[in-house]
Amino acid sequence: MSLRVFLVFLRALWGTVFLRLLGRSPWARLPFQVDMIARLLKLDWAQVRDWPVARLRADLERRPLPRTATDKVRVRPAEGAPVPSVWVEPSAGADDRVVLYFHGGSYLFGNHRTHADTLARVALEARARVLAPDYRLAPEHPYPAQREDALAVYRWLREQVPPERVVLAGESAGGNLVIAALLALRDAGEPAPAGGAVISAWLDLAATRPSMEGNAATDYGDREMLLAQARLFAGGVPLDDPGVSPLYADLTRLPPLYVMAGGGERLLDENAELVARVRAAGGEAELDEVAGHPHAPIFLAEYSSAAREAVTRMGGWIRRHTGG
């Protein structure tokens, strides 16, 4: 842990104590440790929001991660994959299903190492092998490089595993990539996977839904930061283009969707709207709202029983939709 992160940790710890004593913490209904971690994330992002992308990537690589889940999985290279990828497998063994997981990070940062805890928890709860590609990142590789990488990995995987035994999953920008890939497969008339499981999907890069500002107090990050990151990813493509913002796309004829979102996060409305519109179009989708939690509840699963239970529900959904 760097000195900067340690100092942020101390601010979050004592800020949580002070605000809870005053009854002013926006996360007062959550356990103390969850409140503190949410505050740490808020303080942290306030410091790094304007950093150059390269500096932020390096900082994230140095962050300590929980070991509870990662100690129960094996990680090995995915030999032959068209994009650098790893397999994450439960040490106790997995069923023959595969979760193709796209990490988040605003399409600018993140990889299988920064998301090791998340990947492990998905593998364990789904009792599946998780294939985690380190797809190309913006701004060096703007849209649609990420979608191209996602489709290439899925097509490679489909040669080895029946699509009905595969679920696409991802959080934040990775959730965007899940929906983008499903739409592209539909439009190309290709076999779809058994479903898509997304967590706090970043679907409206133009940041227009009410919860973007309405949940400002109970989430980390801010609208201006998200818009700046979205522009780096989109390049010259308008942020409300369906290619970069799937919420503006035709959402008919998608495979079943599971959608997890934090009840206190800025992206809540766009995730709820995704579910509503898919259902209105005759599709199958369910919203799992984790009450009071900020963005990407799975990140808090080490500390929050409610988040852990949501990950367990997601794992059960994946098993059911892949024949298990």
C-alpha positions in Angstrom: 0.0 0.0 0.0 1.4 3.4 -1.0 1.7 6.2 1.5 -1.0 8.2 -0.3 -3.5 5.3 -0.1 -2.6 4.8 3.6 -3.3 8.5 4.3 -6.6 8.2 2.4 -7.4 5.1 4.5 -6.8 7.1 7.7 -9.0 9.9 6.5 -11.8 7.5 5.6 -11.5 5.7 9.0 -11.7 8.8 11.2 -14.2 10.4 8.9 -16.5 7.4 9.2 -16.2 7.5 13.0 -17.0 11.2 13.1 -19.9 11.3 10.7 -21.5 8.2 12.2 -21.4 9.8 15.6 -23.0 12.9 14.2 -25.6 10.8 12.3 -24.5 12.4 9.0 -22.9 9.5 7.1 -24.7 8.8 3.8 -23.9 5.1 4.3 -25.0 5.0 8.0 -27.4 2.1 7.3 -24.5 -0.1 6.1 -22.0 -1.9 8.4 -19.2 0.3 9.7 -16.5 -1.4 7.5 -18.6 -1.0 4.4 -19.3 2.7 5.2 -15.5 3.2 5.6 -14.5 1.5 2.4 -17.2 3.4 0.4 -15.8 6.6 1.9 -12.3 5.6 1.1 -13.2 5.0 -2.5 -14.9 8.4 -2.7 -11.9 10.2 -1.2 -9.5 8.2 -3.4 -11.3 9.0 -6.7 -11.5 12.7 -5.7 -7.7 12.7 -5.6 -6.9 10.7 -8.7 -9.7 11.9 -11.0 -7.4 14.2 -13.0 -4.4 12.0 -13.1 -2.9 11.0 -16.5 -4.2 7.5 -17.5 -0.7 6.0 -17.3 -0.2 7.2 -13.7 -3.6 5.9 -12.6 -3.0 2.5 -14.2 0.3 2.2 -12.3 -1.3 3.2 -9.0 -4.1 0.7 -9.4 -1.6 -2.1 -9.9 -0.1 -1.4 -6.5 -3.4 -1.6 -4.6 -3.7 -4.4 -2.0 -6.6 -6.9 -2.7 -8.4 -9.2 -0.3 -7.1 -12.8 -0.4 -10.2 -14.7 0.9 -11.4 -15.6 -2.6 -8.1 -15.5 -4.6 -6.5 -18.1 -2.4 -9.2 -20.5 -3.5 -8.6 -20.3 -7.3 -5.9 -21.1 -9.8 -4.8 -18.6 -12.5 -3.2 -19.7 -15.7 -2.6 -18.3 -19.2 -5.3 -19.0 -21.8 -3.0 -20.5 -24.4 -4.1 -19.7 -28.0 -6.6 -17.0 -27.1 -6.7 -14.2 -29.7 -6.4 -11.6 -26.9 -4.1 -12.0 -23.9 -6.3 -13.8 -21.3 -6.2 -16.0 -18.3 -8.2 -18.8 -16.9 -9.4 -18.4 -13.3 -10.6 -21.8 -11.9 -11.8 -22.9 -8.5 -9.1 -25.0 -6.8 -11.7 -27.5 -5.8 -12.7 -28.0 -9.4 -15.3 -26.4 -11.7 -18.2 -27.6 -13.8 -18.0 -27.5 -17.6 -19.5 -24.0 -17.9 -17.5 -20.9 -18.7 -18.0 -17.3 -17.7 -16.3 -14.9 -20.1 -15.7 -11.9 -17.9 -14.9 -8.4 -19.0 -13.3 -6.2 -16.3 -14.4 -2.6 -15.8 -12.3 0.5 -15.5 -13.9 3.1 -17.8 -12.2 1.3 -20.8 -9.0 3.1 -19.7 -7.5 0.9 -17.0 -7.8 -2.5 -15.3 -6.8 -6.1 -16.1 -7.0 -9.5 -14.6 -4.6 -8.6 -11.8 -6.6 -5.5 -10.6 -9.8 -7.5 -10.7 -8.4 -10.7 -9.2 -10.8 -10.7 -6.2 -13.8 -10.1 -8.5 -12.8 -12.9 -10.9 -12.2 -15.3 -8.1 -15.6 -14.7 -6.5 -17.4 -15.1 -9.9 -15.6 -18.4 -10.5 -16.4 -19.7 -7.0 -20.0 -18.8 -6.9 -20.8 -19.9 -10.5 -18.7 -23.1 -10.0 -17.2 -22.2 -13.4 -14.0 -21.5 -15.2 -13.7 -17.8 -15.8 -12.0 -16.6 -18.9 -10.7 -13.1 -18.4 -9.3 -11.2 -21.4 -7.1 -8.1 -21.0 -8.7 -6.3 -23.9 -7.1 -3.3 -25.5 -7.6 0.0 -23.6 -8.3 3.6 -24.6 -7.1 6.2 -25.3 -4.4 4.2 -27.1 -7.1 2.0 -28.6 -10.5 3.8 -28.6 -13.9 2.3 -29.6 -14.5 -0.1 -31.2 -11.3 -1.9 -30.3 -12.7 -3.3 -27.1 -15.8 -4.8 -28.8 -13.6 -6.3 -31.5 -11.5 -8.0 -28.8 -14.5 -9.2 -26.9 -16.0 -10.8 -30.0 -12.7 -12.4 -31.0 -12.4 -14.1 -27.6 -16.0 -15.2 -27.6 -15.7 -16.7 -31.1 -12.5 -18.5 -30.1 -14.2 -19.8 -26.9 -17.2 -20.9 -28.9 -15.0 -23.4 -30.8 -14.3 -25.2 -27.6 -17.4 -24.7 -25.4 -21.1 -24.9 -26.6 -22.6 -21.4 -26.4 -25.4 -22.7 -24.2 -22.7 -23.3 -21.5 -21.2 -19.8 -21.7 -22.3 -16.6 -20.0 -20.8 -13.2 -20.7 -20.3 -11.1 -17.6 -18.7 -7.9 -16.5 -18.9 -4.8 -14.3 -19.1 -1.1 -15.1 -17.4 -0.7 -18.5 -17.2 -4.5 -18.7 -21.0 -4.5 -18.3 -21.2 -2.1 -21.3 -19.0 -4.5 -23.2 -21.3 -7.5 -22.4 -24.3 -5.7 -23.8 -22.4 -4.3 -26.8 -21.1 -7.8 -27.6 -24.6 -9.4 -27.3 -26.0 -6.7 -29.6 -23.2 -7.3 -32.2 -23.7 -11.1 -32.1 -27.5 -10.6 -32.6 -27.0 -8.2 -35.5 -24.5 -10.6 -37.1 -26.9 -13.6 -36.7 -24.3 -15.5 -34.7 -25.0 -18.0 -31.9 -25.5 -16.1 -28.6 -24.3 -17.3 -25.2 -26.7 -18.6 -22.6 -27.0 -15.1 -21.1 -25.3 -12.0 -19.8 -24.7 -11.1 -16.2 -23.7 -7.4 -15.6 -22.8 -5.5 -12.5 -23.3 -1.7 -12.4 -23.1 -1.6 -16.2 -22.0 1.8 -17.7 -24.7 2.1 -20.3 -25.4 5.8 -20.8 -22.0 7.4 -21.4 -23.7 10.8 -21.9 -24.6 10.6 -18.2 -28.2 11.8 -18.5 -30.2 9.7 -16.1 -31.5 11.2 -12.9 -29.5 9.0 -10.5 -26.3 10.3 -12.0 -26.8 13.4 -9.8 -29.5 12.1 -7.4 -27.1 9.5 -5.9 -24.1 11.7 -5.8 -23.9 11.5 -2.0 -23.9 7.7 -1.9 -21.4 6.9 -4.6 -17.8 7.6 -5.5 -16.6 9.4 -8.6 -18.5 12.3 -10.3 -20.3 13.1 -13.5 -17.6 15.3 -15.0 -15.0 12.6 -14.4 -17.1 10.0 -16.1 -17.8 12.2 -19.1 -14.1 12.9 -19.5 -13.3 9.2 -19.4 -16.1 8.4 -21.8 -14.7 10.9 -24.3 -11.3 9.2 -24.2 -12.9 5.9 -24.9 -15.4 7.1 -27.6 -12.9 9.2 -29.6 -14.9 11.2 -32.0 -18.1 9.1 -31.6 -21.0 11.0 -29.9 -21.6 9.7 -26.4 -25.2 8.9 -27.1 -24.3 6.8 -30.1 -25.7 3.2 -29.6 -22.3 1.8 -30.3 -20.7 3.3 -27.2 -23.9 3.7 -25.1 -26.0 0.5 -25.4 -28.9 2.1 -23.6 -29.6 4.0 -26.9 -29.7 0.8 -28.9 -32.5 -1.5 -30.0 -32.6 -4.0 -27.0 -34.8 -6.6 -28.6 -33.9 -10.3 -29.0 -31.2 -10.4 -26.4 -30.5 -13.6 -24.3 -31.5 -13.6 -20.7 -29.9 -10.9 -18.5 -29.0 -10.6 -14.8 -28.3 -7.1 -13.7 -26.8 -6.2 -10.3 -26.6 -2.6 -9.2 -26.0 -0.7 -6.0 -29.0 1.1 -4.6 -26.9 4.2 -3.9 -24.9 4.3 -7.2 -25.0 6.9 -9.9 -25.6 4.3 -12.6 -28.7 2.8 -10.9 -31.2 4.3 -13.3 -29.6 3.2 -16.5 -29.3 -0.4 -15.1 -33.0 -0.4 -14.1 -33.9 1.0 -17.5 -32.0 -1.7 -19.2 -34.1 -4.3 -17.4 -37.4 -2.5 -18.0 -36.7 -2.1 -21.7 -35.6 -5.7 -22.3 -38.7 -6.9 -20.5 -40.9 -4.5 -22.5 -39.4 -6.0 -25.7 -40.4 -9.5 -24.6 -37.0 -10.5 -23.2 -35.9 -11.9 -19.9 -34.1 -9.7 -17.4 -33.9 -9.3 -13.7 -32.6 -6.5 -11.5 -30.8 -7.3 -8.3 -30.5 -4.0 -6.4 -28.1 -4.1 -3.4 -29.7 -1.6 -1.0 -27.6 1.4 -0.1 -24.4 0.2 -1.8 -22.3 2.3 -4.2 -21.0 1.4 -7.6 -20.1 -2.2 -8.3 -21.2 -3.9 -5.1 -19.0 -6.9 -5.9 -16.0 -4.8 -5.0 -17.3 -4.7 -1.4 -18.0 -8.4 -1.1 -15.1 -9.0 1.3 -16.7 -6.6 3.8 -20.5 -6.7 3.0 -22.7 -9.7 3.6 -25.4 -8.1 1.4 -22.8 -7.8 -1.5 -21.7 -11.4 -0.9 -25.3 -12.6 -1.0 -25.8 -10.8 -4.3 -22.7 -12.4 -5.8 -24.1 -15.8 -4.6 -27.4 -15.0 -6.4 -25.5 -14.1 -9.5 -23.6 -17.4 -9.4 -26.9 -19.3 -9.0 -28.4 -17.4 -12.0 -25.3 -18.3 -14.1 -25.6 -22.0 -13.1 -29.3 -22.1 -13.9 -28.9 -20.5 -17.3 -26.1 -22.8 -18.3 -27.9 -26.0 -17.4 -26.7 -26.4 -13.9 
